[in-house]
Amino acid sequence: MNKIVVTILGKDRPGIIASVSKSLYQMDCNLQNVNQMILQNQFAGFFIIDHPTHLTLEVIRQQLEKDLADQKLHIHADIAETKGNDNHETDEEIFLITTIGPDQKGLVSRFTEIIASYNVNVTKLTAIFKGGDEPTANIMSYQVAITPDTNQAGLFKSLRQKALELGLDISIQHKNIFETINKI
């Protein structure tokens, strides 16, 4: 059975996740994965669901629109593409790349271009820009999935060179090391 990805966007307020999950539950859908975030005052939620075979993608989308009509949310539903199984590639290693420094236009673009040039996938990005000259007020954190065929040394060298060029501090850590250090 194909899974469906439902995307919900709109002005944040309490109860959005409760409303979406209740509507899906009432349609006998099962949540497989949920990821949501708030950027400033905007809500973005992603729901991967299993659904009964008699419910089409269009029926699910229409029911969500009906159930959530009073909340002024944007709803999108599509078939969730999978790589043959639901597990992430087991040969990928996750690294966390963090930069700290003064705000400049194009920071995300400059770093993601380098990451993409090494055929590395950004699996999560958090960028907090508060503006101004405060060197510790602007933080970017990239979670990247590196495969065995990646030129890891070349990637890390290129990222460090770009950070130096832009006057940023950079930290590159394997996710396991990061999590171990931060348990203390």
PyMOL CGO cylinders between C-alpha atoms (Angstrom):
from pymol import cmd
from pymol.cgo import CYLINDER

trace = [
    CYLINDER, 0.00, 0.00, 0.00, 1.28, 3.46, -0.87, 0.3, 1, 1, 1, 1, 1, 1,
    CYLINDER, 1.28, 3.46, -0.87, 1.72, 5.79, 2.04, 0.3, 1, 1, 1, 1, 1, 1,
    CYLINDER, 1.72, 5.79, 2.04, 0.57, 9.37, 1.85, 0.3, 1, 1, 1, 1, 1, 1,
    CYLINDER, 0.57, 9.37, 1.85, 2.43, 12.49, 2.95, 0.3, 1, 1, 1, 1, 1, 1,
    CYLINDER, 2.43, 12.49, 2.95, 0.19, 15.27, 4.22, 0.3, 1, 1, 1, 1, 1, 1,
    CYLINDER, 0.19, 15.27, 4.22, 1.66, 18.76, 4.53, 0.3, 1, 1, 1, 1, 1, 1,
    CYLINDER, 1.66, 18.76, 4.53, -0.07, 21.39, 6.66, 0.3, 1, 1, 1, 1, 1, 1,
    CYLINDER, -0.07, 21.39, 6.66, 0.98, 25.05, 6.59, 0.3, 1, 1, 1, 1, 1, 1,
    CYLINDER, 0.98, 25.05, 6.59, -0.50, 28.07, 8.31, 0.3, 1, 1, 1, 1, 1, 1,
    CYLINDER, -0.50, 28.07, 8.31, -0.35, 30.57, 11.14, 0.3, 1, 1, 1, 1, 1, 1,
    CYLINDER, -0.35, 30.57, 11.14, 0.61, 28.80, 14.34, 0.3, 1, 1, 1, 1, 1, 1,
    CYLINDER, 0.61, 28.80, 14.34, -1.86, 28.36, 17.18, 0.3, 1, 1, 1, 1, 1, 1,
    CYLINDER, -1.86, 28.36, 17.18, -2.56, 25.68, 19.79, 0.3, 1, 1, 1, 1, 1, 1,
    CYLINDER, -2.56, 25.68, 19.79, -4.40, 22.58, 18.58, 0.3, 1, 1, 1, 1, 1, 1,
    CYLINDER, -4.40, 22.58, 18.58, -3.27, 22.20, 14.96, 0.3, 1, 1, 1, 1, 1, 1,
    CYLINDER, -3.27, 22.20, 14.96, -1.64, 18.81, 15.51, 0.3, 1, 1, 1, 1, 1, 1,
    CYLINDER, -1.64, 18.81, 15.51, -4.63, 17.67, 17.59, 0.3, 1, 1, 1, 1, 1, 1,
    CYLINDER, -4.63, 17.67, 17.59, -7.05, 18.66, 14.81, 0.3, 1, 1, 1, 1, 1, 1,
    CYLINDER, -7.05, 18.66, 14.81, -5.03, 17.04, 12.01, 0.3, 1, 1, 1, 1, 1, 1,
    CYLINDER, -5.03, 17.04, 12.01, -4.41, 13.82, 13.92, 0.3, 1, 1, 1, 1, 1, 1,
    CYLINDER, -4.41, 13.82, 13.92, -8.08, 13.61, 14.99, 0.3, 1, 1, 1, 1, 1, 1,
    CYLINDER, -8.08, 13.61, 14.99, -9.26, 13.98, 11.38, 0.3, 1, 1, 1, 1, 1, 1,
    CYLINDER, -9.26, 13.98, 11.38, -6.82, 11.31, 10.20, 0.3, 1, 1, 1, 1, 1, 1,
    CYLINDER, -6.82, 11.31, 10.20, -7.79, 8.99, 13.08, 0.3, 1, 1, 1, 1, 1, 1,
    CYLINDER, -7.79, 8.99, 13.08, -11.50, 9.39, 12.26, 0.3, 1, 1, 1, 1, 1, 1,
    CYLINDER, -11.50, 9.39, 12.26, -10.68, 8.27, 8.69, 0.3, 1, 1, 1, 1, 1, 1,
    CYLINDER, -10.68, 8.27, 8.69, -8.95, 5.20, 10.17, 0.3, 1, 1, 1, 1, 1, 1,
    CYLINDER, -8.95, 5.20, 10.17, -5.52, 6.40, 9.02, 0.3, 1, 1, 1, 1, 1, 1,
    CYLINDER, -5.52, 6.40, 9.02, -2.42, 5.46, 10.98, 0.3, 1, 1, 1, 1, 1, 1,
    CYLINDER, -2.42, 5.46, 10.98, 0.35, 8.00, 11.57, 0.3, 1, 1, 1, 1, 1, 1,
    CYLINDER, 0.35, 8.00, 11.57, 3.74, 6.54, 10.64, 0.3, 1, 1, 1, 1, 1, 1,
    CYLINDER, 3.74, 6.54, 10.64, 5.92, 9.63, 11.04, 0.3, 1, 1, 1, 1, 1, 1,
    CYLINDER, 5.92, 9.63, 11.04, 5.24, 13.22, 12.07, 0.3, 1, 1, 1, 1, 1, 1,
    CYLINDER, 5.24, 13.22, 12.07, 7.58, 16.18, 11.93, 0.3, 1, 1, 1, 1, 1, 1,
    CYLINDER, 7.58, 16.18, 11.93, 6.47, 19.71, 12.69, 0.3, 1, 1, 1, 1, 1, 1,
    CYLINDER, 6.47, 19.71, 12.69, 8.11, 23.01, 13.34, 0.3, 1, 1, 1, 1, 1, 1,
    CYLINDER, 8.11, 23.01, 13.34, 7.31, 26.62, 13.94, 0.3, 1, 1, 1, 1, 1, 1,
    CYLINDER, 7.31, 26.62, 13.94, 9.25, 29.33, 12.11, 0.3, 1, 1, 1, 1, 1, 1,
    CYLINDER, 9.25, 29.33, 12.11, 8.52, 32.65, 13.73, 0.3, 1, 1, 1, 1, 1, 1,
    CYLINDER, 8.52, 32.65, 13.73, 4.69, 32.36, 13.89, 0.3, 1, 1, 1, 1, 1, 1,
    CYLINDER, 4.69, 32.36, 13.89, 4.22, 29.94, 10.98, 0.3, 1, 1, 1, 1, 1, 1,
    CYLINDER, 4.22, 29.94, 10.98, 3.34, 26.26, 11.49, 0.3, 1, 1, 1, 1, 1, 1,
    CYLINDER, 3.34, 26.26, 11.49, 4.64, 23.56, 9.15, 0.3, 1, 1, 1, 1, 1, 1,
    CYLINDER, 4.64, 23.56, 9.15, 3.68, 19.93, 9.74, 0.3, 1, 1, 1, 1, 1, 1,
    CYLINDER, 3.68, 19.93, 9.74, 4.45, 16.78, 7.78, 0.3, 1, 1, 1, 1, 1, 1,
    CYLINDER, 4.45, 16.78, 7.78, 2.48, 13.60, 8.41, 0.3, 1, 1, 1, 1, 1, 1,
    CYLINDER, 2.48, 13.60, 8.41, 3.28, 10.24, 6.75, 0.3, 1, 1, 1, 1, 1, 1,
    CYLINDER, 3.28, 10.24, 6.75, 0.23, 8.00, 6.99, 0.3, 1, 1, 1, 1, 1, 1,
    CYLINDER, 0.23, 8.00, 6.99, -0.99, 4.52, 6.16, 0.3, 1, 1, 1, 1, 1, 1,
    CYLINDER, -0.99, 4.52, 6.16, -4.59, 4.61, 5.02, 0.3, 1, 1, 1, 1, 1, 1,
    CYLINDER, -4.59, 4.61, 5.02, -7.41, 2.17, 4.37, 0.3, 1, 1, 1, 1, 1, 1,
    CYLINDER, -7.41, 2.17, 4.37, -7.36, 0.94, 0.78, 0.3, 1, 1, 1, 1, 1, 1,
    CYLINDER, -7.36, 0.94, 0.78, -10.84, 2.30, 0.05, 0.3, 1, 1, 1, 1, 1, 1,
    CYLINDER, -10.84, 2.30, 0.05, -9.70, 5.89, 0.79, 0.3, 1, 1, 1, 1, 1, 1,
    CYLINDER, -9.70, 5.89, 0.79, -8.07, 7.66, -2.12, 0.3, 1, 1, 1, 1, 1, 1,
    CYLINDER, -8.07, 7.66, -2.12, -5.57, 10.46, -1.85, 0.3, 1, 1, 1, 1, 1, 1,
    CYLINDER, -5.57, 10.46, -1.85, -8.23, 12.93, -3.00, 0.3, 1, 1, 1, 1, 1, 1,
    CYLINDER, -8.23, 12.93, -3.00, -10.81, 11.72, -0.46, 0.3, 1, 1, 1, 1, 1, 1,
    CYLINDER, -10.81, 11.72, -0.46, -8.29, 12.11, 2.38, 0.3, 1, 1, 1, 1, 1, 1,
    CYLINDER, -8.29, 12.11, 2.38, -7.31, 15.61, 1.24, 0.3, 1, 1, 1, 1, 1, 1,
    CYLINDER, -7.31, 15.61, 1.24, -10.93, 16.70, 0.87, 0.3, 1, 1, 1, 1, 1, 1,
    CYLINDER, -10.93, 16.70, 0.87, -11.88, 15.35, 4.31, 0.3, 1, 1, 1, 1, 1, 1,
    CYLINDER, -11.88, 15.35, 4.31, -8.94, 17.16, 5.90, 0.3, 1, 1, 1, 1, 1, 1,
    CYLINDER, -8.94, 17.16, 5.90, -9.96, 20.40, 4.17, 0.3, 1, 1, 1, 1, 1, 1,
    CYLINDER, -9.96, 20.40, 4.17, -13.52, 19.95, 5.46, 0.3, 1, 1, 1, 1, 1, 1,
    CYLINDER, -13.52, 19.95, 5.46, -12.43, 19.11, 9.02, 0.3, 1, 1, 1, 1, 1, 1,
    CYLINDER, -12.43, 19.11, 9.02, -9.89, 21.95, 9.18, 0.3, 1, 1, 1, 1, 1, 1,
    CYLINDER, -9.89, 21.95, 9.18, -11.81, 24.61, 7.20, 0.3, 1, 1, 1, 1, 1, 1,
    CYLINDER, -11.81, 24.61, 7.20, -12.21, 26.96, 10.16, 0.3, 1, 1, 1, 1, 1, 1,
    CYLINDER, -12.21, 26.96, 10.16, -8.44, 27.01, 10.84, 0.3, 1, 1, 1, 1, 1, 1,
    CYLINDER, -8.44, 27.01, 10.84, -7.34, 28.65, 7.55, 0.3, 1, 1, 1, 1, 1, 1,
    CYLINDER, -7.34, 28.65, 7.55, -4.62, 26.08, 6.90, 0.3, 1, 1, 1, 1, 1, 1,
    CYLINDER, -4.62, 26.08, 6.90, -3.06, 25.12, 3.58, 0.3, 1, 1, 1, 1, 1, 1,
    CYLINDER, -3.06, 25.12, 3.58, -3.30, 21.37, 3.04, 0.3, 1, 1, 1, 1, 1, 1,
    CYLINDER, -3.30, 21.37, 3.04, -1.38, 19.32, 0.51, 0.3, 1, 1, 1, 1, 1, 1,
    CYLINDER, -1.38, 19.32, 0.51, -1.43, 15.54, 0.13, 0.3, 1, 1, 1, 1, 1, 1,
    CYLINDER, -1.43, 15.54, 0.13, 0.63, 13.32, -2.16, 0.3, 1, 1, 1, 1, 1, 1,
    CYLINDER, 0.63, 13.32, -2.16, 1.90, 9.77, -2.46, 0.3, 1, 1, 1, 1, 1, 1,
    CYLINDER, 1.90, 9.77, -2.46, 4.99, 9.31, -0.28, 0.3, 1, 1, 1, 1, 1, 1,
    CYLINDER, 4.99, 9.31, -0.28, 7.88, 8.10, -2.40, 0.3, 1, 1, 1, 1, 1, 1,
    CYLINDER, 7.88, 8.10, -2.40, 9.95, 5.42, -0.67, 0.3, 1, 1, 1, 1, 1, 1,
    CYLINDER, 9.95, 5.42, -0.67, 13.31, 3.83, -1.50, 0.3, 1, 1, 1, 1, 1, 1,
    CYLINDER, 13.31, 3.83, -1.50, 11.96, 0.28, -1.46, 0.3, 1, 1, 1, 1, 1, 1,
    CYLINDER, 11.96, 0.28, -1.46, 11.79, 0.10, 2.32, 0.3, 1, 1, 1, 1, 1, 1,
    CYLINDER, 11.79, 0.10, 2.32, 10.99, 2.52, 5.09, 0.3, 1, 1, 1, 1, 1, 1,
    CYLINDER, 10.99, 2.52, 5.09, 14.40, 2.43, 6.75, 0.3, 1, 1, 1, 1, 1, 1,
    CYLINDER, 14.40, 2.43, 6.75, 17.11, 4.98, 6.12, 0.3, 1, 1, 1, 1, 1, 1,
    CYLINDER, 17.11, 4.98, 6.12, 20.17, 3.73, 4.30, 0.3, 1, 1, 1, 1, 1, 1,
    CYLINDER, 20.17, 3.73, 4.30, 22.18, 1.79, 6.88, 0.3, 1, 1, 1, 1, 1, 1,
    CYLINDER, 22.18, 1.79, 6.88, 25.55, 2.69, 5.33, 0.3, 1, 1, 1, 1, 1, 1,
    CYLINDER, 25.55, 2.69, 5.33, 25.01, 6.43, 5.81, 0.3, 1, 1, 1, 1, 1, 1,
    CYLINDER, 25.01, 6.43, 5.81, 26.75, 8.24, 8.63, 0.3, 1, 1, 1, 1, 1, 1,
    CYLINDER, 26.75, 8.24, 8.63, 25.15, 11.33, 10.10, 0.3, 1, 1, 1, 1, 1, 1,
    CYLINDER, 25.15, 11.33, 10.10, 27.29, 14.37, 10.81, 0.3, 1, 1, 1, 1, 1, 1,
    CYLINDER, 27.29, 14.37, 10.81, 26.33, 17.68, 12.42, 0.3, 1, 1, 1, 1, 1, 1,
    CYLINDER, 26.33, 17.68, 12.42, 27.84, 20.82, 10.95, 0.3, 1, 1, 1, 1, 1, 1,
    CYLINDER, 27.84, 20.82, 10.95, 27.36, 24.01, 12.98, 0.3, 1, 1, 1, 1, 1, 1,
    CYLINDER, 27.36, 24.01, 12.98, 28.45, 27.51, 12.05, 0.3, 1, 1, 1, 1, 1, 1,
    CYLINDER, 28.45, 27.51, 12.05, 28.31, 30.53, 14.33, 0.3, 1, 1, 1, 1, 1, 1,
    CYLINDER, 28.31, 30.53, 14.33, 29.04, 34.09, 13.36, 0.3, 1, 1, 1, 1, 1, 1,
    CYLINDER, 29.04, 34.09, 13.36, 27.82, 37.39, 12.00, 0.3, 1, 1, 1, 1, 1, 1,
    CYLINDER, 27.82, 37.39, 12.00, 24.81, 37.39, 9.69, 0.3, 1, 1, 1, 1, 1, 1,
    CYLINDER, 24.81, 37.39, 9.69, 25.52, 37.70, 5.97, 0.3, 1, 1, 1, 1, 1, 1,
    CYLINDER, 25.52, 37.70, 5.97, 23.30, 37.29, 2.94, 0.3, 1, 1, 1, 1, 1, 1,
    CYLINDER, 23.30, 37.29, 2.94, 23.70, 33.94, 1.21, 0.3, 1, 1, 1, 1, 1, 1,
    CYLINDER, 23.70, 33.94, 1.21, 25.10, 31.89, 4.11, 0.3, 1, 1, 1, 1, 1, 1,
    CYLINDER, 25.10, 31.89, 4.11, 22.70, 28.98, 3.63, 0.3, 1, 1, 1, 1, 1, 1,
    CYLINDER, 22.70, 28.98, 3.63, 23.25, 29.05, -0.13, 0.3, 1, 1, 1, 1, 1, 1,
    CYLINDER, 23.25, 29.05, -0.13, 27.04, 29.06, 0.15, 0.3, 1, 1, 1, 1, 1, 1,
    CYLINDER, 27.04, 29.06, 0.15, 27.21, 26.11, 2.53, 0.3, 1, 1, 1, 1, 1, 1,
    CYLINDER, 27.21, 26.11, 2.53, 24.51, 23.98, 0.89, 0.3, 1, 1, 1, 1, 1, 1,
    CYLINDER, 24.51, 23.98, 0.89, 26.21, 24.44, -2.51, 0.3, 1, 1, 1, 1, 1, 1,
    CYLINDER, 26.21, 24.44, -2.51, 29.39, 22.92, -1.06, 0.3, 1, 1, 1, 1, 1, 1,
    CYLINDER, 29.39, 22.92, -1.06, 27.47, 20.09, 0.58, 0.3, 1, 1, 1, 1, 1, 1,
    CYLINDER, 27.47, 20.09, 0.58, 25.56, 19.34, -2.64, 0.3, 1, 1, 1, 1, 1, 1,
    CYLINDER, 25.56, 19.34, -2.64, 28.76, 19.43, -4.73, 0.3, 1, 1, 1, 1, 1, 1,
    CYLINDER, 28.76, 19.43, -4.73, 29.93, 16.38, -2.75, 0.3, 1, 1, 1, 1, 1, 1,
    CYLINDER, 29.93, 16.38, -2.75, 26.56, 14.65, -3.40, 0.3, 1, 1, 1, 1, 1, 1,
    CYLINDER, 26.56, 14.65, -3.40, 25.70, 14.79, 0.31, 0.3, 1, 1, 1, 1, 1, 1,
    CYLINDER, 25.70, 14.79, 0.31, 22.10, 15.11, 1.45, 0.3, 1, 1, 1, 1, 1, 1,
    CYLINDER, 22.10, 15.11, 1.45, 21.06, 17.68, 4.07, 0.3, 1, 1, 1, 1, 1, 1,
    CYLINDER, 21.06, 17.68, 4.07, 18.53, 15.80, 6.22, 0.3, 1, 1, 1, 1, 1, 1,
    CYLINDER, 18.53, 15.80, 6.22, 17.83, 18.66, 8.62, 0.3, 1, 1, 1, 1, 1, 1,
    CYLINDER, 17.83, 18.66, 8.62, 18.66, 22.35, 8.65, 0.3, 1, 1, 1, 1, 1, 1,
    CYLINDER, 18.66, 22.35, 8.65, 18.10, 24.88, 11.39, 0.3, 1, 1, 1, 1, 1, 1,
    CYLINDER, 18.10, 24.88, 11.39, 19.15, 28.45, 10.78, 0.3, 1, 1, 1, 1, 1, 1,
    CYLINDER, 19.15, 28.45, 10.78, 18.60, 31.17, 13.36, 0.3, 1, 1, 1, 1, 1, 1,
    CYLINDER, 18.60, 31.17, 13.36, 19.44, 34.65, 12.18, 0.3, 1, 1, 1, 1, 1, 1,
    CYLINDER, 19.44, 34.65, 12.18, 18.97, 37.46, 14.65, 0.3, 1, 1, 1, 1, 1, 1,
    CYLINDER, 18.97, 37.46, 14.65, 20.83, 40.00, 12.51, 0.3, 1, 1, 1, 1, 1, 1,
    CYLINDER, 20.83, 40.00, 12.51, 23.31, 42.55, 13.70, 0.3, 1, 1, 1, 1, 1, 1,
    CYLINDER, 23.31, 42.55, 13.70, 26.99, 42.19, 14.42, 0.3, 1, 1, 1, 1, 1, 1,
    CYLINDER, 26.99, 42.19, 14.42, 26.74, 39.96, 17.50, 0.3, 1, 1, 1, 1, 1, 1,
    CYLINDER, 26.74, 39.96, 17.50, 29.05, 37.08, 16.52, 0.3, 1, 1, 1, 1, 1, 1,
    CYLINDER, 29.05, 37.08, 16.52, 27.21, 34.43, 18.51, 0.3, 1, 1, 1, 1, 1, 1,
    CYLINDER, 27.21, 34.43, 18.51, 23.66, 35.50, 17.61, 0.3, 1, 1, 1, 1, 1, 1,
    CYLINDER, 23.66, 35.50, 17.61, 23.52, 33.70, 14.27, 0.3, 1, 1, 1, 1, 1, 1,
    CYLINDER, 23.52, 33.70, 14.27, 23.69, 29.91, 14.20, 0.3, 1, 1, 1, 1, 1, 1,
    CYLINDER, 23.69, 29.91, 14.20, 23.26, 27.42, 11.36, 0.3, 1, 1, 1, 1, 1, 1,
    CYLINDER, 23.26, 27.42, 11.36, 23.09, 23.71, 12.07, 0.3, 1, 1, 1, 1, 1, 1,
    CYLINDER, 23.09, 23.71, 12.07, 23.09, 21.16, 9.25, 0.3, 1, 1, 1, 1, 1, 1,
    CYLINDER, 23.09, 21.16, 9.25, 22.49, 17.46, 9.74, 0.3, 1, 1, 1, 1, 1, 1,
    CYLINDER, 22.49, 17.46, 9.74, 23.96, 15.63, 6.73, 0.3, 1, 1, 1, 1, 1, 1,
    CYLINDER, 23.96, 15.63, 6.73, 23.98, 12.00, 5.60, 0.3, 1, 1, 1, 1, 1, 1,
    CYLINDER, 23.98, 12.00, 5.60, 27.37, 10.95, 4.29, 0.3, 1, 1, 1, 1, 1, 1,
    CYLINDER, 27.37, 10.95, 4.29, 27.73, 7.74, 2.31, 0.3, 1, 1, 1, 1, 1, 1,
    CYLINDER, 27.73, 7.74, 2.31, 30.91, 5.61, 2.15, 0.3, 1, 1, 1, 1, 1, 1,
    CYLINDER, 30.91, 5.61, 2.15, 31.74, 6.91, -1.34, 0.3, 1, 1, 1, 1, 1, 1,
    CYLINDER, 31.74, 6.91, -1.34, 31.78, 10.56, -0.21, 0.3, 1, 1, 1, 1, 1, 1,
    CYLINDER, 31.78, 10.56, -0.21, 35.12, 12.36, -0.18, 0.3, 1, 1, 1, 1, 1, 1,
    CYLINDER, 35.12, 12.36, -0.18, 34.68, 13.20, 3.50, 0.3, 1, 1, 1, 1, 1, 1,
    CYLINDER, 34.68, 13.20, 3.50, 38.06, 14.89, 3.92, 0.3, 1, 1, 1, 1, 1, 1,
    CYLINDER, 38.06, 14.89, 3.92, 37.45, 17.06, 0.84, 0.3, 1, 1, 1, 1, 1, 1,
    CYLINDER, 37.45, 17.06, 0.84, 33.98, 18.03, 2.03, 0.3, 1, 1, 1, 1, 1, 1,
    CYLINDER, 33.98, 18.03, 2.03, 35.14, 18.98, 5.51, 0.3, 1, 1, 1, 1, 1, 1,
    CYLINDER, 35.14, 18.98, 5.51, 38.14, 20.91, 4.14, 0.3, 1, 1, 1, 1, 1, 1,
    CYLINDER, 38.14, 20.91, 4.14, 35.88, 22.87, 1.74, 0.3, 1, 1, 1, 1, 1, 1,
    CYLINDER, 35.88, 22.87, 1.74, 33.42, 23.70, 4.54, 0.3, 1, 1, 1, 1, 1, 1,
    CYLINDER, 33.42, 23.70, 4.54, 36.20, 24.85, 6.86, 0.3, 1, 1, 1, 1, 1, 1,
    CYLINDER, 36.20, 24.85, 6.86, 37.72, 27.02, 4.11, 0.3, 1, 1, 1, 1, 1, 1,
    CYLINDER, 37.72, 27.02, 4.11, 34.35, 28.67, 3.42, 0.3, 1, 1, 1, 1, 1, 1,
    CYLINDER, 34.35, 28.67, 3.42, 33.79, 29.30, 7.15, 0.3, 1, 1, 1, 1, 1, 1,
    CYLINDER, 33.79, 29.30, 7.15, 37.24, 30.89, 7.46, 0.3, 1, 1, 1, 1, 1, 1,
    CYLINDER, 37.24, 30.89, 7.46, 36.59, 33.03, 4.36, 0.3, 1, 1, 1, 1, 1, 1,
    CYLINDER, 36.59, 33.03, 4.36, 33.29, 34.26, 5.86, 0.3, 1, 1, 1, 1, 1, 1,
    CYLINDER, 33.29, 34.26, 5.86, 34.58, 34.80, 9.42, 0.3, 1, 1, 1, 1, 1, 1,
    CYLINDER, 34.58, 34.80, 9.42, 32.49, 32.01, 10.94, 0.3, 1, 1, 1, 1, 1, 1,
    CYLINDER, 32.49, 32.01, 10.94, 33.32, 29.43, 13.59, 0.3, 1, 1, 1, 1, 1, 1,
    CYLINDER, 33.32, 29.43, 13.59, 32.56, 25.91, 12.38, 0.3, 1, 1, 1, 1, 1, 1,
    CYLINDER, 32.56, 25.91, 12.38, 32.15, 22.60, 14.19, 0.3, 1, 1, 1, 1, 1, 1,
    CYLINDER, 32.15, 22.60, 14.19, 31.86, 19.24, 12.40, 0.3, 1, 1, 1, 1, 1, 1,
    CYLINDER, 31.86, 19.24, 12.40, 30.98, 16.22, 14.52, 0.3, 1, 1, 1, 1, 1, 1,
    CYLINDER, 30.98, 16.22, 14.52, 29.72, 12.71, 13.96, 0.3, 1, 1, 1, 1, 1, 1,
    CYLINDER, 29.72, 12.71, 13.96, 26.17, 12.53, 15.36, 0.3, 1, 1, 1, 1, 1, 1,
    CYLINDER, 26.17, 12.53, 15.36, 27.12, 9.74, 17.80, 0.3, 1, 1, 1, 1, 1, 1,
    CYLINDER, 27.12, 9.74, 17.80, 29.93, 11.85, 19.27, 0.3, 1, 1, 1, 1, 1, 1,
    CYLINDER, 29.93, 11.85, 19.27, 27.67, 14.91, 19.47, 0.3, 1, 1, 1, 1, 1, 1,
    CYLINDER, 27.67, 14.91, 19.47, 24.96, 12.96, 21.30, 0.3, 1, 1, 1, 1, 1, 1,
    CYLINDER, 24.96, 12.96, 21.30, 27.46, 11.36, 23.70, 0.3, 1, 1, 1, 1, 1, 1,
    CYLINDER, 27.46, 11.36, 23.70, 29.05, 14.69, 24.59, 0.3, 1, 1, 1, 1, 1, 1,
    CYLINDER, 29.05, 14.69, 24.59, 25.68, 16.35, 25.13, 0.3, 1, 1, 1, 1, 1, 1,
    CYLINDER, 25.68, 16.35, 25.13, 24.41, 13.62, 27.50, 0.3, 1, 1, 1, 1, 1, 1,
    CYLINDER, 24.41, 13.62, 27.50, 26.75, 14.90, 30.18, 0.3, 1, 1, 1, 1, 1, 1,
]
cmd.load_cgo(trace, "trace")
